[in-house]
């Protein structure tokens, strides 16, 4: 399961940045989806989601 390590790092970095308590529930749901399926499409969606979160935080 090499694919899941960067995913957990992204999740932890989003939680550390205090992205929002309600958003953490969504992140947990996404993590469950990635753990259940671990498909490339879900990975791409999650990476786009995390990049958008980082861009919003910079603004």
CHARMM internal coordinates of N, CA and C (Angstrom, degrees):
IC EDIT
DIST 1 N 1 CA 1.4635
DIST 1 CA 1 C 1.5342
ANGL 1 N 1 CA 1 C 110.00
DIST 1 C 2 N 1.3187
ANGL 1 CA 1 C 2 N 116.12
DIHE 1 N 1 CA 1 C 2 N 60.81
DIST 2 N 2 CA 1.4647
ANGL 1 C 2 N 2 CA 120.05
DIHE 1 CA 1 C 2 N 2 CA -179.90
DIST 2 CA 2 C 1.5274
ANGL 2 N 2 CA 2 C 110.19
DIHE 1 C 2 N 2 CA 2 C -71.24
DIST 2 C 3 N 1.3357
ANGL 2 CA 2 C 3 N 116.29
DIHE 2 N 2 CA 2 C 3 N -27.27
DIST 3 N 3 CA 1.4660
ANGL 2 C 3 N 3 CA 120.57
DIHE 2 CA 2 C 3 N 3 CA -173.73
DIST 3 CA 3 C 1.5242
ANGL 3 N 3 CA 3 C 111.25
DIHE 2 C 3 N 3 CA 3 C -68.12
DIST 3 C 4 N 1.3299
ANGL 3 CA 3 C 4 N 117.79
DIHE 3 N 3 CA 3 C 4 N -30.07
DIST 4 N 4 CA 1.4619
ANGL 3 C 4 N 4 CA 120.33
DIHE 3 CA 3 C 4 N 4 CA -171.27
DIST 4 CA 4 C 1.5255
ANGL 4 N 4 CA 4 C 113.06
DIHE 3 C 4 N 4 CA 4 C -78.36
DIST 4 C 5 N 1.3404
ANGL 4 CA 4 C 5 N 118.69
DIHE 4 N 4 CA 4 C 5 N -19.37
DIST 5 N 5 CA 1.4631
ANGL 4 C 5 N 5 CA 119.89
DIHE 4 CA 4 C 5 N 5 CA -177.65
DIST 5 CA 5 C 1.5283
ANGL 5 N 5 CA 5 C 112.99
DIHE 4 C 5 N 5 CA 5 C -62.81
DIST 5 C 6 N 1.3524
ANGL 5 CA 5 C 6 N 119.51
DIHE 5 N 5 CA 5 C 6 N -49.93
DIST 6 N 6 CA 1.4709
ANGL 5 C 6 N 6 CA 117.84
DIHE 5 CA 5 C 6 N 6 CA 177.08
DIST 6 CA 6 C 1.5184
ANGL 6 N 6 CA 6 C 113.09
DIHE 5 C 6 N 6 CA 6 C -63.99
DIST 6 C 7 N 1.3353
ANGL 6 CA 6 C 7 N 116.58
DIHE 6 N 6 CA 6 C 7 N -28.94
DIST 7 N 7 CA 1.4678
ANGL 6 C 7 N 7 CA 119.36
DIHE 6 CA 6 C 7 N 7 CA 179.13
DIST 7 CA 7 C 1.5184
ANGL 7 N 7 CA 7 C 109.87
DIHE 6 C 7 N 7 CA 7 C -65.03
DIST 7 C 8 N 1.3365
ANGL 7 CA 7 C 8 N 116.92
DIHE 7 N 7 CA 7 C 8 N -45.97
DIST 8 N 8 CA 1.4613
ANGL 7 C 8 N 8 CA 119.61
DIHE 7 CA 7 C 8 N 8 CA 179.83
DIST 8 CA 8 C 1.5253
ANGL 8 N 8 CA 8 C 110.26
DIHE 7 C 8 N 8 CA 8 C -65.92
DIST 8 C 9 N 1.3340
ANGL 8 CA 8 C 9 N 117.57
DIHE 8 N 8 CA 8 C 9 N -34.25
DIST 9 N 9 CA 1.4666
ANGL 8 C 9 N 9 CA 119.59
DIHE 8 CA 8 C 9 N 9 CA 176.83
DIST 9 CA 9 C 1.5263
ANGL 9 N 9 CA 9 C 110.73
DIHE 8 C 9 N 9 CA 9 C -64.04
DIST 9 C 10 N 1.3464
ANGL 9 CA 9 C 10 N 116.70
DIHE 9 N 9 CA 9 C 10 N -42.33
DIST 10 N 10 CA 1.4611
ANGL 9 C 10 N 10 CA 119.86
DIHE 9 CA 9 C 10 N 10 CA 178.04
DIST 10 CA 10 C 1.5222
ANGL 10 N 10 CA 10 C 111.11
DIHE 9 C 10 N 10 CA 10 C -63.19
DIST 10 C 11 N 1.3421
ANGL 10 CA 10 C 11 N 115.99
DIHE 10 N 10 CA 10 C 11 N -42.08
DIST 11 N 11 CA 1.4666
ANGL 10 C 11 N 11 CA 119.96
DIHE 10 CA 10 C 11 N 11 CA 179.89
DIST 11 CA 11 C 1.5244
ANGL 11 N 11 CA 11 C 110.06
DIHE 10 C 11 N 11 CA 11 C -62.57
DIST 11 C 12 N 1.3382
ANGL 11 CA 11 C 12 N 116.65
DIHE 11 N 11 CA 11 C 12 N -44.63
DIST 12 N 12 CA 1.4574
ANGL 11 C 12 N 12 CA 119.96
DIHE 11 CA 11 C 12 N 12 CA -179.27
DIST 12 CA 12 C 1.5228
ANGL 12 N 12 CA 12 C 110.77
DIHE 11 C 12 N 12 CA 12 C -65.21
DIST 12 C 13 N 1.3248
ANGL 12 CA 12 C 13 N 117.77
DIHE 12 N 12 CA 12 C 13 N -39.03
DIST 13 N 13 CA 1.4637
ANGL 12 C 13 N 13 CA 119.86
DIHE 12 CA 12 C 13 N 13 CA -179.91
DIST 13 CA 13 C 1.5260
ANGL 13 N 13 CA 13 C 110.59
DIHE 12 C 13 N 13 CA 13 C -67.06
DIST 13 C 14 N 1.3424
ANGL 13 CA 13 C 14 N 117.32
DIHE 13 N 13 CA 13 C 14 N -37.15
DIST 14 N 14 CA 1.4617
ANGL 13 C 14 N 14 CA 119.67
DIHE 13 CA 13 C 14 N 14 CA 177.24
DIST 14 CA 14 C 1.5262
ANGL 14 N 14 CA 14 C 110.53
DIHE 13 C 14 N 14 CA 14 C -66.62
DIST 14 C 15 N 1.3392
ANGL 14 CA 14 C 15 N 117.07
DIHE 14 N 14 CA 14 C 15 N -39.69
DIST 15 N 15 CA 1.4614
ANGL 14 C 15 N 15 CA 119.80
DIHE 14 CA 14 C 15 N 15 CA 179.76
DIST 15 CA 15 C 1.5255
ANGL 15 N 15 CA 15 C 110.66
DIHE 14 C 15 N 15 CA 15 C -69.00
DIST 15 C 16 N 1.3529
ANGL 15 CA 15 C 16 N 117.08
DIHE 15 N 15 CA 15 C 16 N -36.71
DIST 16 N 16 CA 1.4589
ANGL 15 C 16 N 16 CA 120.03
DIHE 15 CA 15 C 16 N 16 CA -179.52
DIST 16 CA 16 C 1.5198
ANGL 16 N 16 CA 16 C 110.95
DIHE 15 C 16 N 16 CA 16 C -67.16
DIST 16 C 17 N 1.3274
ANGL 16 CA 16 C 17 N 117.29
DIHE 16 N 16 CA 16 C 17 N -35.18
DIST 17 N 17 CA 1.4574
ANGL 16 C 17 N 17 CA 120.23
DIHE 16 CA 16 C 17 N 17 CA -178.23
DIST 17 CA 17 C 1.5333
ANGL 17 N 17 CA 17 C 111.52
DIHE 16 C 17 N 17 CA 17 C -75.29
DIST 17 C 18 N 1.3387
ANGL 17 CA 17 C 18 N 117.64
DIHE 17 N 17 CA 17 C 18 N 2.21
DIST 18 N 18 CA 1.4576
ANGL 17 C 18 N 18 CA 120.15
DIHE 17 CA 17 C 18 N 18 CA 178.65
DIST 18 CA 18 C 1.5103
ANGL 18 N 18 CA 18 C 111.38
DIHE 17 C 18 N 18 CA 18 C 62.69
DIST 18 C 19 N 1.3371
ANGL 18 CA 18 C 19 N 116.59
DIHE 18 N 18 CA 18 C 19 N 49.59
DIST 19 N 19 CA 1.4601
ANGL 18 C 19 N 19 CA 120.86
DIHE 18 CA 18 C 19 N 19 CA -172.78
DIST 19 CA 19 C 1.5194
ANGL 19 N 19 CA 19 C 111.70
DIHE 18 C 19 N 19 CA 19 C -68.63
DIST 19 C 20 N 1.3253
ANGL 19 CA 19 C 20 N 117.92
DIHE 19 N 19 CA 19 C 20 N -10.53
DIST 20 N 20 CA 1.4639
ANGL 19 C 20 N 20 CA 120.60
DIHE 19 CA 19 C 20 N 20 CA 179.91
DIST 20 CA 20 C 1.5079
ANGL 20 N 20 CA 20 C 110.12
DIHE 19 C 20 N 20 CA 20 C 129.88
DIST 20 C 21 N 1.3270
ANGL 20 CA 20 C 21 N 115.54
DIHE 20 N 20 CA 20 C 21 N 136.00
DIST 21 N 21 CA 1.4670
ANGL 20 C 21 N 21 CA 119.35
DIHE 20 CA 20 C 21 N 21 CA -175.22
DIST 21 CA 21 C 1.5272
ANGL 21 N 21 CA 21 C 110.79
DIHE 20 C 21 N 21 CA 21 C -68.14
DIST 21 C 22 N 1.3238
ANGL 21 CA 21 C 22 N 116.85
DIHE 21 N 21 CA 21 C 22 N -37.50
DIST 22 N 22 CA 1.4645
ANGL 21 C 22 N 22 CA 119.53
DIHE 21 CA 21 C 22 N 22 CA -179.74
DIST 22 CA 22 C 1.5344
ANGL 22 N 22 CA 22 C 110.00
DIHE 21 C 22 N 22 CA 22 C -69.89
DIST 22 C 23 N 1.3300
ANGL 22 CA 22 C 23 N 116.60
DIHE 22 N 22 CA 22 C 23 N -33.05
DIST 23 N 23 CA 1.4626
ANGL 22 C 23 N 23 CA 120.22
DIHE 22 CA 22 C 23 N 23 CA 179.86
DIST 23 CA 23 C 1.5305
ANGL 23 N 23 CA 23 C 110.57
DIHE 22 C 23 N 23 CA 23 C -68.49
DIST 23 C 24 N 1.3343
ANGL 23 CA 23 C 24 N 117.92
DIHE 23 N 23 CA 23 C 24 N -29.41
DIST 24 N 24 CA 1.4653
ANGL 23 C 24 N 24 CA 119.82
DIHE 23 CA 23 C 24 N 24 CA -179.15
DIST 24 CA 24 C 1.5177
ANGL 24 N 24 CA 24 C 111.12
DIHE 23 C 24 N 24 CA 24 C -63.12
DIST 24 C 25 N 1.3373
ANGL 24 CA 24 C 25 N 117.54
DIHE 24 N 24 CA 24 C 25 N -31.89
DIST 25 N 25 CA 1.4615
ANGL 24 C 25 N 25 CA 119.71
DIHE 24 CA 24 C 25 N 25 CA 175.82
DIST 25 CA 25 C 1.5290
ANGL 25 N 25 CA 25 C 110.09
DIHE 24 C 25 N 25 CA 25 C -65.11
DIST 25 C 26 N 1.3380
ANGL 25 CA 25 C 26 N 116.67
DIHE 25 N 25 CA 25 C 26 N -41.29
DIST 26 N 26 CA 1.4665
ANGL 25 C 26 N 26 CA 119.95
DIHE 25 CA 25 C 26 N 26 CA 177.24
DIST 26 CA 26 C 1.5218
ANGL 26 N 26 CA 26 C 110.78
DIHE 25 C 26 N 26 CA 26 C -64.64
DIST 26 C 27 N 1.3489
ANGL 26 CA 26 C 27 N 116.45
DIHE 26 N 26 CA 26 C 27 N -39.31
DIST 27 N 27 CA 1.4637
ANGL 26 C 27 N 27 CA 120.13
DIHE 26 CA 26 C 27 N 27 CA 178.63
DIST 27 CA 27 C 1.5234
ANGL 27 N 27 CA 27 C 109.80
DIHE 26 C 27 N 27 CA 27 C -63.21
DIST 27 C 28 N 1.3364
ANGL 27 CA 27 C 28 N 116.87
DIHE 27 N 27 CA 27 C 28 N -38.84
DIST 28 N 28 CA 1.4653
ANGL 27 C 28 N 28 CA 119.89
DIHE 27 CA 27 C 28 N 28 CA 178.10
DIST 28 CA 28 C 1.5254
ANGL 28 N 28 CA 28 C 110.58
DIHE 27 C 28 N 28 CA 28 C -64.57
DIST 28 C 29 N 1.3380
ANGL 28 CA 28 C 29 N 116.64
DIHE 28 N 28 CA 28 C 29 N -39.18
DIST 29 N 29 CA 1.4667
ANGL 28 C 29 N 29 CA 119.60
DIHE 28 CA 28 C 29 N 29 CA 177.68
DIST 29 CA 29 C 1.5239
ANGL 29 N 29 CA 29 C 110.66
DIHE 28 C 29 N 29 CA 29 C -64.68
DIST 29 C 30 N 1.3299
ANGL 29 CA 29 C 30 N 116.34
DIHE 29 N 29 CA 29 C 30 N -42.68
DIST 30 N 30 CA 1.4674
ANGL 29 C 30 N 30 CA 119.96
DIHE 29 CA 29 C 30 N 30 CA 178.71
DIST 30 CA 30 C 1.5236
ANGL 30 N 30 CA 30 C 109.99
DIHE 29 C 30 N 30 CA 30 C -63.19
DIST 30 C 31 N 1.3362
ANGL 30 CA 30 C 31 N 116.41
DIHE 30 N 30 CA 30 C 31 N -40.55
DIST 31 N 31 CA 1.4669
ANGL 30 C 31 N 31 CA 119.87
DIHE 30 CA 30 C 31 N 31 CA 178.90
DIST 31 CA 31 C 1.5243
ANGL 31 N 31 CA 31 C 110.07
DIHE 30 C 31 N 31 CA 31 C -62.32
DIST 31 C 32 N 1.3351
ANGL 31 CA 31 C 32 N 117.59
DIHE 31 N 31 CA 31 C 32 N -40.12
DIST 32 N 32 CA 1.4652
ANGL 31 C 32 N 32 CA 120.39
DIHE 31 CA 31 C 32 N 32 CA 177.37
DIST 32 CA 32 C 1.5268
ANGL 32 N 32 CA 32 C 110.39
DIHE 31 C 32 N 32 CA 32 C -63.01
DIST 32 C 33 N 1.3277
ANGL 32 CA 32 C 33 N 116.94
DIHE 32 N 32 CA 32 C 33 N -41.54
DIST 33 N 33 CA 1.4660
ANGL 32 C 33 N 33 CA 120.09
DIHE 32 CA 32 C 33 N 33 CA 178.20
DIST 33 CA 33 C 1.5221
ANGL 33 N 33 CA 33 C 111.12
DIHE 32 C 33 N 33 CA 33 C -61.84
DIST 33 C 34 N 1.3388
ANGL 33 CA 33 C 34 N 115.99
DIHE 33 N 33 CA 33 C 34 N -44.49
DIST 34 N 34 CA 1.4657
ANGL 33 C 34 N 34 CA 119.51
DIHE 33 CA 33 C 34 N 34 CA -178.62
DIST 34 CA 34 C 1.5226
ANGL 34 N 34 CA 34 C 110.12
DIHE 33 C 34 N 34 CA 34 C -66.43
DIST 34 C 35 N 1.3382
ANGL 34 CA 34 C 35 N 116.81
DIHE 34 N 34 CA 34 C 35 N -38.22
DIST 35 N 35 CA 1.4642
ANGL 34 C 35 N 35 CA 119.57
DIHE 34 CA 34 C 35 N 35 CA 178.04
DIST 35 CA 35 C 1.5217
ANGL 35 N 35 CA 35 C 110.46
DIHE 34 C 35 N 35 CA 35 C -66.55
DIST 35 C 36 N 1.3304
ANGL 35 CA 35 C 36 N 116.88
DIHE 35 N 35 CA 35 C 36 N -36.69
DIST 36 N 36 CA 1.4627
ANGL 35 C 36 N 36 CA 119.99
DIHE 35 CA 35 C 36 N 36 CA -176.84
DIST 36 CA 36 C 1.5323
ANGL 36 N 36 CA 36 C 110.88
DIHE 35 C 36 N 36 CA 36 C -74.65
DIST 36 C 37 N 1.3271
ANGL 36 CA 36 C 37 N 117.76
DIHE 36 N 36 CA 36 C 37 N -42.53
DIST 37 N 37 CA 1.4570
ANGL 36 C 37 N 37 CA 120.81
DIHE 36 CA 36 C 37 N 37 CA -173.09
DIST 37 CA 37 C 1.5329
ANGL 37 N 37 CA 37 C 112.14
DIHE 36 C 37 N 37 CA 37 C -106.62
DIST 37 C 38 N 1.3296
ANGL 37 CA 37 C 38 N 116.06
DIHE 37 N 37 CA 37 C 38 N -47.20
DIST 38 N 38 CA 1.4770
ANGL 37 C 38 N 38 CA 123.29
DIHE 37 CA 37 C 38 N 38 CA -175.94
DIST 38 CA 38 C 1.5281
ANGL 38 N 38 CA 38 C 110.44
DIHE 37 C 38 N 38 CA 38 C 48.74
DIST 38 C 39 N 1.3266
ANGL 38 CA 38 C 39 N 115.54
DIHE 38 N 38 CA 38 C 39 N 52.66
DIST 39 N 39 CA 1.4645
ANGL 38 C 39 N 39 CA 121.35
DIHE 38 CA 38 C 39 N 39 CA 177.37
DIST 39 CA 39 C 1.5279
ANGL 39 N 39 CA 39 C 110.00
DIHE 38 C 39 N 39 CA 39 C -99.22
DIST 39 C 40 N 1.3007
ANGL 39 CA 39 C 40 N 116.06
DIHE 39 N 39 CA 39 C 40 N 158.40
DIST 40 N 40 CA 1.4565
ANGL 39 C 40 N 40 CA 120.76
DIHE 39 CA 39 C 40 N 40 CA -178.60
DIST 40 CA 40 C 1.5132
ANGL 40 N 40 CA 40 C 112.69
DIHE 39 C 40 N 40 CA 40 C -63.95
DIST 40 C 41 N 1.3376
ANGL 40 CA 40 C 41 N 117.57
DIHE 40 N 40 CA 40 C 41 N -32.77
DIST 41 N 41 CA 1.4630
ANGL 40 C 41 N 41 CA 120.79
DIHE 40 CA 40 C 41 N 41 CA -178.55
DIST 41 CA 41 C 1.5241
ANGL 41 N 41 CA 41 C 109.89
DIHE 40 C 41 N 41 CA 41 C -66.42
DIST 41 C 42 N 1.3433
ANGL 41 CA 41 C 42 N 116.67
DIHE 41 N 41 CA 41 C 42 N -45.60
DIST 42 N 42 CA 1.4613
ANGL 41 C 42 N 42 CA 120.32
DIHE 41 CA 41 C 42 N 42 CA 179.28
DIST 42 CA 42 C 1.5225
ANGL 42 N 42 CA 42 C 110.41
DIHE 41 C 42 N 42 CA 42 C -64.45
DIST 42 C 43 N 1.3242
ANGL 42 CA 42 C 43 N 117.13
DIHE 42 N 42 CA 42 C 43 N -38.22
DIST 43 N 43 CA 1.4639
ANGL 42 C 43 N 43 CA 120.36
DIHE 42 CA 42 C 43 N 43 CA 177.27
DIST 43 CA 43 C 1.5252
ANGL 43 N 43 CA 43 C 110.10
DIHE 42 C 43 N 43 CA 43 C -60.38
DIST 43 C 44 N 1.3291
ANGL 43 CA 43 C 44 N 116.63
DIHE 43 N 43 CA 43 C 44 N -44.95
DIST 44 N 44 CA 1.4577
ANGL 43 C 44 N 44 CA 120.32
DIHE 43 CA 43 C 44 N 44 CA -179.82
DIST 44 CA 44 C 1.5158
ANGL 44 N 44 CA 44 C 112.21
DIHE 43 C 44 N 44 CA 44 C -62.10
DIST 44 C 45 N 1.3371
ANGL 44 CA 44 C 45 N 116.32
DIHE 44 N 44 CA 44 C 45 N -43.14
DIST 45 N 45 CA 1.4658
ANGL 44 C 45 N 45 CA 120.62
DIHE 44 CA 44 C 45 N 45 CA 178.43
DIST 45 CA 45 C 1.5233
ANGL 45 N 45 CA 45 C 109.78
DIHE 44 C 45 N 45 CA 45 C -62.15
DIST 45 C 46 N 1.3396
ANGL 45 CA 45 C 46 N 116.93
DIHE 45 N 45 CA 45 C 46 N -42.95
DIST 46 N 46 CA 1.4640
ANGL 45 C 46 N 46 CA 119.79
DIHE 45 CA 45 C 46 N 46 CA -178.00
DIST 46 CA 46 C 1.5204
ANGL 46 N 46 CA 46 C 110.95
DIHE 45 C 46 N 46 CA 46 C -67.36
DIST 46 C 47 N 1.3350
ANGL 46 CA 46 C 47 N 117.46
DIHE 46 N 46 CA 46 C 47 N -38.77
DIST 47 N 47 CA 1.4647
ANGL 46 C 47 N 47 CA 120.10
DIHE 46 CA 46 C 47 N 47 CA 179.66
DIST 47 CA 47 C 1.5264
ANGL 47 N 47 CA 47 C 109.74
DIHE 46 C 47 N 47 CA 47 C -65.53
DIST 47 C 48 N 1.3395
ANGL 47 CA 47 C 48 N 117.39
DIHE 47 N 47 CA 47 C 48 N -42.65
DIST 48 N 48 CA 1.4676
ANGL 47 C 48 N 48 CA 120.52
DIHE 47 CA 47 C 48 N 48 CA 177.54
DIST 48 CA 48 C 1.5298
ANGL 48 N 48 CA 48 C 110.01
DIHE 47 C 48 N 48 CA 48 C -61.66
DIST 48 C 49 N 1.3423
ANGL 48 CA 48 C 49 N 116.44
DIHE 48 N 48 CA 48 C 49 N -40.77
DIST 49 N 49 CA 1.4607
ANGL 48 C 49 N 49 CA 121.22
DIHE 48 CA 48 C 49 N 49 CA 179.34
DIST 49 CA 49 C 1.5233
ANGL 49 N 49 CA 49 C 110.85
DIHE 48 C 49 N 49 CA 49 C -61.80
DIST 49 C 50 N 1.3294
ANGL 49 CA 49 C 50 N 116.98
DIHE 49 N 49 CA 49 C 50 N -45.29
DIST 50 N 50 CA 1.4629
ANGL 49 C 50 N 50 CA 120.47
DIHE 49 CA 49 C 50 N 50 CA -177.59
DIST 50 CA 50 C 1.5275
ANGL 50 N 50 CA 50 C 110.94
DIHE 49 C 50 N 50 CA 50 C -68.99
DIST 50 C 51 N 1.3293
ANGL 50 CA 50 C 51 N 117.53
DIHE 50 N 50 CA 50 C 51 N -37.31
DIST 51 N 51 CA 1.4661
ANGL 50 C 51 N 51 CA 120.22
DIHE 50 CA 50 C 51 N 51 CA 178.19
DIST 51 CA 51 C 1.5248
ANGL 51 N 51 CA 51 C 110.05
DIHE 50 C 51 N 51 CA 51 C -65.47
DIST 51 C 52 N 1.3313
ANGL 51 CA 51 C 52 N 116.91
DIHE 51 N 51 CA 51 C 52 N -41.00
DIST 52 N 52 CA 1.4645
ANGL 51 C 52 N 52 CA 120.05
DIHE 51 CA 51 C 52 N 52 CA 177.55
DIST 52 CA 52 C 1.5275
ANGL 52 N 52 CA 52 C 110.58
DIHE 51 C 52 N 52 CA 52 C -62.61
DIST 52 C 53 N 1.3306
ANGL 52 CA 52 C 53 N 116.73
DIHE 52 N 52 CA 52 C 53 N -37.92
DIST 53 N 53 CA 1.4639
ANGL 52 C 53 N 53 CA 120.32
DIHE 52 CA 52 C 53 N 53 CA 178.78
DIST 53 CA 53 C 1.5228
ANGL 53 N 53 CA 53 C 110.33
DIHE 52 C 53 N 53 CA 53 C -64.72
DIST 53 C 54 N 1.3213
ANGL 53 CA 53 C 54 N 117.32
DIHE 53 N 53 CA 53 C 54 N -42.45
DIST 54 N 54 CA 1.4619
ANGL 53 C 54 N 54 CA 120.30
DIHE 53 CA 53 C 54 N 54 CA 179.52
DIST 54 CA 54 C 1.5280
ANGL 54 N 54 CA 54 C 110.70
DIHE 53 C 54 N 54 CA 54 C -66.55
DIST 54 C 55 N 1.3251
ANGL 54 CA 54 C 55 N 118.04
DIHE 54 N 54 CA 54 C 55 N -38.26
DIST 55 N 55 CA 1.4560
ANGL 54 C 55 N 55 CA 120.83
DIHE 54 CA 54 C 55 N 55 CA 178.94
DIST 55 CA 55 C 1.5296
ANGL 55 N 55 CA 55 C 110.78
DIHE 54 C 55 N 55 CA 55 C -65.35
DIST 55 C 56 N 1.3250
ANGL 55 CA 55 C 56 N 117.23
DIHE 55 N 55 CA 55 C 56 N -40.46
DIST 56 N 56 CA 1.4648
ANGL 55 C 56 N 56 CA 120.53
DIHE 55 CA 55 C 56 N 56 CA 178.78
DIST 56 CA 56 C 1.5219
ANGL 56 N 56 CA 56 C 110.22
DIHE 55 C 56 N 56 CA 56 C -66.04
DIST 56 C 57 N 1.3310
ANGL 56 CA 56 C 57 N 117.04
DIHE 56 N 56 CA 56 C 57 N -34.62
DIST 57 N 57 CA 1.4597
ANGL 56 C 57 N 57 CA 119.83
DIHE 56 CA 56 C 57 N 57 CA -179.00
DIST 57 CA 57 C 1.5264
ANGL 57 N 57 CA 57 C 110.64
DIHE 56 C 57 N 57 CA 57 C -69.05
DIST 57 C 58 N 1.3318
ANGL 57 CA 57 C 58 N 117.47
DIHE 57 N 57 CA 57 C 58 N -34.11
DIST 58 N 58 CA 1.4648
ANGL 57 C 58 N 58 CA 120.38
DIHE 57 CA 57 C 58 N 58 CA 179.86
DIST 58 CA 58 C 1.5191
ANGL 58 N 58 CA 58 C 111.22
DIHE 57 C 58 N 58 CA 58 C -69.70
DIST 58 C 59 N 1.3268
ANGL 58 CA 58 C 59 N 117.34
DIHE 58 N 58 CA 58 C 59 N -33.45
DIST 59 N 59 CA 1.4633
ANGL 58 C 59 N 59 CA 120.65
DIHE 58 CA 58 C 59 N 59 CA 179.54
DIST 59 CA 59 C 1.5198
ANGL 59 N 59 CA 59 C 108.95
DIHE 58 C 59 N 59 CA 59 C -78.13
END
COOR INIT
IC SEED 1 N 1 CA 1 C
IC BUILD
